[in-house]
């Protein structure tokens, strides 16, 4: 079961800091998160970057292991 951490707007949309999700691919993970957290989270997720074990994941077909850690990071600016 992959460990998911939500940051900033993603955490607000999910009303959670994290979750554990069974998913074999990044695409399955996205679908499971949308099903669990709903349409507002889906909107935010579409703007987010996913980091799997610290590396950006852009391919929905990419394999996701049970031991992977996924960070859901909305775009942000700072200064």
N, CA, C and O atoms as CSV, one atom per row, in Angstrom:
chain,resi,resn,atom,element,x,y,z
A,1,UNK,N,N,0.843,-1.167,0.000
A,1,UNK,CA,C,0.000,0.000,0.000
A,1,UNK,C,C,0.894,1.238,0.000
A,1,UNK,O,O,1.641,1.456,0.953
A,2,UNK,N,N,0.828,2.044,-1.049
A,2,UNK,CA,C,1.654,3.241,-1.159
A,2,UNK,C,C,1.219,4.279,-0.123
A,2,UNK,O,O,0.034,4.406,0.187
A,3,UNK,N,N,2.177,5.004,0.396
A,3,UNK,CA,C,1.917,6.081,1.348
A,3,UNK,C,C,1.863,7.390,0.580
A,3,UNK,O,O,2.799,7.732,-0.142
A,4,UNK,N,N,0.766,8.122,0.736
A,4,UNK,CA,C,0.555,9.378,0.031
A,4,UNK,C,C,0.607,10.520,1.045
A,4,UNK,O,O,0.017,10.426,2.122
A,5,UNK,N,N,1.316,11.597,0.699
A,5,UNK,CA,C,1.341,12.804,1.529
A,5,UNK,C,C,0.796,13.955,0.697
A,5,UNK,O,O,1.226,14.179,-0.435
A,6,UNK,N,N,-0.158,14.683,1.273
A,6,UNK,CA,C,-0.756,15.839,0.612
A,6,UNK,C,C,-0.154,17.112,1.198
A,6,UNK,O,O,0.089,17.200,2.402
A,7,UNK,N,N,0.084,18.096,0.330
A,7,UNK,CA,C,0.637,19.366,0.773
A,7,UNK,C,C,-0.260,20.509,0.326
A,7,UNK,O,O,-0.919,20.429,-0.710
A,8,UNK,N,N,-0.277,21.577,1.123
A,8,UNK,CA,C,-0.954,22.845,0.803
A,8,UNK,C,C,-2.394,22.612,0.333
A,8,UNK,O,O,-3.186,21.995,1.045
A,9,UNK,N,N,-2.734,23.104,-0.865
A,9,UNK,CA,C,-4.099,23.017,-1.386
A,9,UNK,C,C,-4.592,21.598,-1.562
A,9,UNK,O,O,-5.794,21.352,-1.462
A,10,UNK,N,N,-3.702,20.658,-1.820
A,10,UNK,CA,C,-4.115,19.256,-1.945
A,10,UNK,C,C,-4.583,18.723,-0.586
A,10,UNK,O,O,-5.564,17.983,-0.511
A,11,UNK,N,N,-3.883,19.099,0.475
A,11,UNK,CA,C,-4.292,18.684,1.816
A,11,UNK,C,C,-5.630,19.307,2.190
A,11,UNK,O,O,-6.470,18.658,2.813
A,12,UNK,N,N,-5.825,20.558,1.812
A,12,UNK,CA,C,-7.108,21.215,2.080
A,12,UNK,C,C,-8.242,20.545,1.318
A,12,UNK,O,O,-9.308,20.306,1.885
A,13,UNK,N,N,-8.030,20.238,0.043
A,13,UNK,CA,C,-9.079,19.618,-0.772
A,13,UNK,C,C,-9.420,18.219,-0.279
A,13,UNK,O,O,-10.575,17.800,-0.346
A,14,UNK,N,N,-8.420,17.497,0.217
A,14,UNK,CA,C,-8.653,16.145,0.734
A,14,UNK,C,C,-9.118,16.164,2.179
A,14,UNK,O,O,-9.650,15.172,2.678
A,15,UNK,N,N,-8.918,17.295,2.857
A,15,UNK,CA,C,-9.178,17.399,4.292
A,15,UNK,C,C,-8.388,16.330,5.047
A,15,UNK,O,O,-8.870,15.718,6.000
A,16,UNK,N,N,-7.142,16.134,4.575
A,16,UNK,CA,C,-6.253,15.134,5.174
A,16,UNK,C,C,-4.815,15.486,4.819
A,16,UNK,O,O,-4.555,16.146,3.813
A,17,UNK,N,N,-3.892,15.042,5.652
A,17,UNK,CA,C,-2.474,15.242,5.370
A,17,UNK,C,C,-1.878,14.095,4.575
A,17,UNK,O,O,-0.807,14.228,3.983
A,18,UNK,N,N,-2.582,12.957,4.564
A,18,UNK,CA,C,-2.060,11.802,3.856
A,18,UNK,C,C,-3.036,10.657,3.827
A,18,UNK,O,O,-4.125,10.718,4.399
A,19,UNK,N,N,-2.614,9.599,3.139
A,19,UNK,CA,C,-3.457,8.419,2.994
A,19,UNK,C,C,-2.578,7.237,2.608
A,19,UNK,O,O,-1.416,7.406,2.241
A,20,UNK,N,N,-3.135,6.066,2.692
A,20,UNK,CA,C,-2.523,4.857,2.161
A,20,UNK,C,C,-3.459,4.335,1.083
A,20,UNK,O,O,-4.665,4.221,1.304
A,21,UNK,N,N,-2.905,4.019,-0.084
A,21,UNK,CA,C,-3.733,3.645,-1.226
A,21,UNK,C,C,-3.135,2.433,-1.926
A,21,UNK,O,O,-1.926,2.370,-2.152
A,22,UNK,N,N,-3.983,1.479,-2.265
A,22,UNK,CA,C,-3.582,0.353,-3.099
A,22,UNK,C,C,-3.743,0.758,-4.545
A,22,UNK,O,O,-4.858,1.008,-5.002
A,23,UNK,N,N,-2.638,0.827,-5.271
A,23,UNK,CA,C,-2.672,1.177,-6.687
A,23,UNK,C,C,-1.422,0.600,-7.338
A,23,UNK,O,O,-0.335,0.657,-6.762
A,24,UNK,N,N,-1.574,0.050,-8.529
A,24,UNK,CA,C,-0.443,-0.540,-9.232
A,24,UNK,C,C,0.273,0.418,-10.148
A,24,UNK,O,O,1.422,0.184,-10.524
A,25,UNK,N,N,-0.408,1.518,-10.519
A,25,UNK,CA,C,0.188,2.520,-11.403
A,25,UNK,C,C,-0.178,3.918,-10.911
A,25,UNK,O,O,-1.048,4.089,-10.057
A,26,UNK,N,N,0.505,4.906,-11.468
A,26,UNK,CA,C,0.185,6.295,-11.129
A,26,UNK,C,C,-1.251,6.614,-11.551
A,26,UNK,O,O,-1.966,7.302,-10.822
A,27,UNK,N,N,-1.676,6.132,-12.700
A,27,UNK,CA,C,-3.045,6.365,-13.165
A,27,UNK,C,C,-4.078,5.773,-12.218
A,27,UNK,O,O,-5.096,6.403,-11.934
A,28,UNK,N,N,-3.821,4.564,-11.729
A,28,UNK,CA,C,-4.726,3.939,-10.764
A,28,UNK,C,C,-4.749,4.730,-9.466
A,28,UNK,O,O,-5.795,4.859,-8.829
A,29,UNK,N,N,-3.602,5.256,-9.077
A,29,UNK,CA,C,-3.532,6.086,-7.875
A,29,UNK,C,C,-4.387,7.335,-8.037
A,29,UNK,O,O,-5.176,7.671,-7.154
A,30,UNK,N,N,-4.231,8.024,-9.168
A,30,UNK,CA,C,-5.041,9.223,-9.421
A,30,UNK,C,C,-6.531,8.893,-9.334
A,30,UNK,O,O,-7.294,9.612,-8.689
A,31,UNK,N,N,-6.940,7.805,-9.985
A,31,UNK,CA,C,-8.355,7.418,-9.985
A,31,UNK,C,C,-8.847,7.091,-8.576
A,31,UNK,O,O,-9.953,7.477,-8.199
A,32,UNK,N,N,-8.035,6.388,-7.806
A,32,UNK,CA,C,-8.423,6.034,-6.434
A,32,UNK,C,C,-8.562,7.278,-5.561
A,32,UNK,O,O,-9.478,7.368,-4.744
A,33,UNK,N,N,-7.649,8.237,-5.734
A,33,UNK,CA,C,-7.726,9.461,-4.938
A,33,UNK,C,C,-8.954,10.293,-5.299
A,33,UNK,O,O,-9.618,10.839,-4.418
A,34,UNK,N,N,-9.254,10.387,-6.586
A,34,UNK,CA,C,-10.446,11.132,-7.013
A,34,UNK,C,C,-11.709,10.464,-6.485
A,34,UNK,O,O,-12.631,11.142,-6.030
A,35,UNK,N,N,-11.753,9.143,-6.544
A,35,UNK,CA,C,-12.922,8.428,-6.028
A,35,UNK,C,C,-13.076,8.662,-4.525
A,35,UNK,O,O,-14.190,8.834,-4.031
A,36,UNK,N,N,-11.975,8.668,-3.814
A,36,UNK,CA,C,-12.022,8.824,-2.357
A,36,UNK,C,C,-12.348,10.261,-1.936
A,36,UNK,O,O,-13.111,10.469,-0.993
A,37,UNK,N,N,-11.768,11.266,-2.635
A,37,UNK,CA,C,-11.869,12.644,-2.159
A,37,UNK,C,C,-12.775,13.553,-2.980
A,37,UNK,O,O,-13.047,14.676,-2.556
A,38,UNK,N,N,-13.249,13.109,-4.137
A,38,UNK,CA,C,-14.277,13.852,-4.853
A,38,UNK,C,C,-13.811,14.850,-5.894
A,38,UNK,O,O,-12.618,14.972,-6.172
A,39,UNK,N,N,-14.790,15.573,-6.475
A,39,UNK,CA,C,-14.514,16.451,-7.618
A,39,UNK,C,C,-13.621,17.654,-7.312
A,39,UNK,O,O,-12.824,18.043,-8.166
A,40,UNK,N,N,-13.722,18.247,-6.144
A,40,UNK,CA,C,-12.844,19.375,-5.828
A,40,UNK,C,C,-11.394,18.903,-5.735
A,40,UNK,O,O,-10.478,19.587,-6.192
A,41,UNK,N,N,-11.199,17.733,-5.141
A,41,UNK,CA,C,-9.844,17.187,-5.094
A,41,UNK,C,C,-9.357,16.867,-6.500
A,41,UNK,O,O,-8.181,17.076,-6.800
A,42,UNK,N,N,-10.225,16.369,-7.362
A,42,UNK,CA,C,-9.848,16.070,-8.752
A,42,UNK,C,C,-9.354,17.324,-9.453
A,42,UNK,O,O,-8.369,17.278,-10.190
A,43,UNK,N,N,-10.024,18.433,-9.230
A,43,UNK,CA,C,-9.617,19.699,-9.828
A,43,UNK,C,C,-8.216,20.092,-9.365
A,43,UNK,O,O,-7.367,20.476,-10.169
A,44,UNK,N,N,-7.993,19.991,-8.063
A,44,UNK,CA,C,-6.685,20.340,-7.499
A,44,UNK,C,C,-5.619,19.354,-7.984
A,44,UNK,O,O,-4.515,19.761,-8.346
A,45,UNK,N,N,-5.943,18.081,-7.992
A,45,UNK,CA,C,-4.995,17.054,-8.416
A,45,UNK,C,C,-4.512,17.296,-9.846
A,45,UNK,O,O,-3.354,17.029,-10.166
A,46,UNK,N,N,-5.396,17.800,-10.702
A,46,UNK,CA,C,-5.021,18.100,-12.073
A,46,UNK,C,C,-3.951,19.178,-12.192
A,46,UNK,O,O,-3.292,19.290,-13.226
A,47,UNK,N,N,-3.776,19.961,-11.150
A,47,UNK,CA,C,-2.765,21.021,-11.126
A,47,UNK,C,C,-1.474,20.596,-10.419
A,47,UNK,O,O,-0.466,21.301,-10.469
A,48,UNK,N,N,-1.521,19.453,-9.772
A,48,UNK,CA,C,-0.425,19.024,-8.899
A,48,UNK,C,C,0.657,18.239,-9.629
A,48,UNK,O,O,0.427,17.631,-10.674
A,49,UNK,N,N,1.839,18.279,-9.036
A,49,UNK,CA,C,2.925,17.379,-9.413
A,49,UNK,C,C,2.924,16.220,-8.432
A,49,UNK,O,O,2.629,16.397,-7.250
A,50,UNK,N,N,3.253,15.040,-8.925
A,50,UNK,CA,C,3.404,13.873,-8.062
A,50,UNK,C,C,4.873,13.492,-8.021
A,50,UNK,O,O,5.519,13.346,-9.059
A,51,UNK,N,N,5.390,13.335,-6.822
A,51,UNK,CA,C,6.762,12.875,-6.641
A,51,UNK,C,C,6.720,11.489,-6.016
A,51,UNK,O,O,6.163,11.307,-4.933
A,52,UNK,N,N,7.305,10.518,-6.695
A,52,UNK,CA,C,7.378,9.156,-6.176
A,52,UNK,C,C,8.798,8.934,-5.677
A,52,UNK,O,O,9.753,8.933,-6.454
A,53,UNK,N,N,8.920,8.749,-4.380
A,53,UNK,CA,C,10.228,8.583,-3.747
A,53,UNK,C,C,11.176,9.718,-4.146
A,53,UNK,O,O,12.371,9.499,-4.343
A,54,UNK,N,N,10.630,10.925,-4.263
A,54,UNK,CA,C,11.423,12.106,-4.546
A,54,UNK,C,C,11.621,12.431,-6.018
A,54,UNK,O,O,12.201,13.469,-6.339
A,55,UNK,N,N,11.151,11.563,-6.932
A,55,UNK,CA,C,11.295,11.813,-8.368
A,55,UNK,C,C,9.936,12.097,-8.987
A,55,UNK,O,O,8.950,11.429,-8.679
A,56,UNK,N,N,9.895,13.087,-9.855
A,56,UNK,CA,C,8.631,13.482,-10.478
A,56,UNK,C,C,8.073,12.343,-11.333
A,56,UNK,O,O,8.797,11.725,-12.113
A,57,UNK,N,N,6.789,12.078,-11.176
A,57,UNK,CA,C,6.097,11.033,-11.937
A,57,UNK,C,C,5.117,11.698,-12.897
A,57,UNK,O,O,4.174,12.361,-12.465
A,58,UNK,N,N,5.336,11.523,-14.194
A,58,UNK,CA,C,4.467,12.152,-15.189
A,58,UNK,C,C,3.715,11.130,-16.040
A,58,UNK,O,O,2.770,11.491,-16.740
A,59,UNK,N,N,4.115,9.879,-15.990
A,59,UNK,CA,C,3.516,8.826,-16.819
A,59,UNK,C,C,2.501,8.040,-15.992
A,59,UNK,O,O,2.864,7.371,-15.025
A,60,UNK,N,N,1.225,8.126,-16.379
A,60,UNK,CA,C,0.185,7.402,-15.636
A,60,UNK,C,C,0.359,5.893,-15.688
A,60,UNK,O,O,-0.211,5.181,-14.862
A,61,UNK,N,N,1.138,5.391,-16.647
A,61,UNK,CA,C,1.374,3.948,-16.754
A,61,UNK,C,C,2.535,3.488,-15.874
A,61,UNK,O,O,2.793,2.288,-15.769
A,62,UNK,N,N,3.234,4.425,-15.243
A,62,UNK,CA,C,4.393,4.075,-14.412
A,62,UNK,C,C,3.961,3.207,-13.229
A,62,UNK,O,O,2.950,3.469,-12.578
A,63,UNK,N,N,4.746,2.185,-12.976
A,63,UNK,CA,C,4.481,1.240,-11.884
A,63,UNK,C,C,4.616,1.932,-10.530
A,63,UNK,O,O,5.471,2.797,-10.337
A,64,UNK,N,N,3.760,1.534,-9.606
A,64,UNK,CA,C,3.790,2.043,-8.244
A,64,UNK,C,C,3.877,0.842,-7.305
A,64,UNK,O,O,2.994,-0.015,-7.297
A,65,UNK,N,N,4.937,0.788,-6.523
A,65,UNK,CA,C,5.136,-0.321,-5.591
A,65,UNK,C,C,4.444,-0.032,-4.255
A,65,UNK,O,O,4.177,1.120,-3.912
A,66,UNK,N,N,4.163,-1.098,-3.519
A,66,UNK,CA,C,3.505,-0.954,-2.216
A,66,UNK,C,C,4.346,-0.149,-1.237
A,66,UNK,O,O,3.807,0.451,-0.308
A,67,UNK,N,N,5.637,-0.130,-1.429
A,67,UNK,CA,C,6.536,0.558,-0.501
A,67,UNK,C,C,6.846,1.988,-0.929
A,67,UNK,O,O,7.605,2.680,-0.250
A,68,UNK,N,N,6.272,2.445,-2.047
A,68,UNK,CA,C,6.554,3.790,-2.543
A,68,UNK,C,C,5.888,4.856,-1.679
A,68,UNK,O,O,4.839,4.635,-1.073
A,69,UNK,N,N,6.531,6.008,-1.645
A,69,UNK,CA,C,5.987,7.190,-0.998
A,69,UNK,C,C,5.709,8.219,-2.088
A,69,UNK,O,O,6.582,8.526,-2.899
A,70,UNK,N,N,4.479,8.753,-2.101
A,70,UNK,CA,C,4.065,9.703,-3.136
A,70,UNK,C,C,3.686,11.019,-2.470
A,70,UNK,O,O,2.853,11.055,-1.564
A,71,UNK,N,N,4.312,12.103,-2.936
A,71,UNK,CA,C,3.975,13.443,-2.472
A,71,UNK,C,C,3.116,14.123,-3.528
A,71,UNK,O,O,3.467,14.124,-4.708
A,72,UNK,N,N,1.994,14.701,-3.111
A,72,UNK,CA,C,1.084,15.431,-4.001
A,72,UNK,C,C,1.311,16.914,-3.725
A,72,UNK,O,O,0.928,17.435,-2.678
A,73,UNK,N,N,1.952,17.588,-4.705
A,73,UNK,CA,C,2.390,18.975,-4.517
A,73,UNK,C,C,1.692,19.911,-5.483
A,73,UNK,O,O,1.925,19.841,-6.689
A,74,UNK,N,N,0.839,20.787,-4.975
A,74,UNK,CA,C,0.233,21.806,-5.829
A,74,UNK,C,C,1.300,22.822,-6.260
A,74,UNK,O,O,2.350,22.925,-5.625
A,75,UNK,N,N,1.037,23.560,-7.322
A,75,UNK,CA,C,1.978,24.614,-7.683
A,75,UNK,C,C,2.021,25.664,-6.568
A,75,UNK,O,O,1.011,25.932,-5.917
A,76,UNK,N,N,3.157,26.232,-6.366
A,76,UNK,CA,C,3.286,27.250,-5.326
A,76,UNK,C,C,4.307,28.283,-5.757
A,76,UNK,O,O,5.154,28.029,-6.613
A,77,UNK,N,N,4.212,29.411,-5.168
A,77,UNK,CA,C,5.172,30.484,-5.415
A,77,UNK,C,C,5.649,31.019,-4.084
A,77,UNK,O,O,4.946,30.917,-3.078
A,78,UNK,N,N,6.788,31.565,-4.074
A,78,UNK,CA,C,7.305,32.099,-2.818
A,78,UNK,C,C,8.307,33.193,-3.105
A,78,UNK,O,O,8.687,33.451,-4.247
A,79,UNK,N,N,8.700,33.798,-2.066
A,79,UNK,CA,C,9.683,34.849,-2.290
A,79,UNK,C,C,10.283,35.310,-1.001
A,79,UNK,O,O,11.136,36.197,-0.999
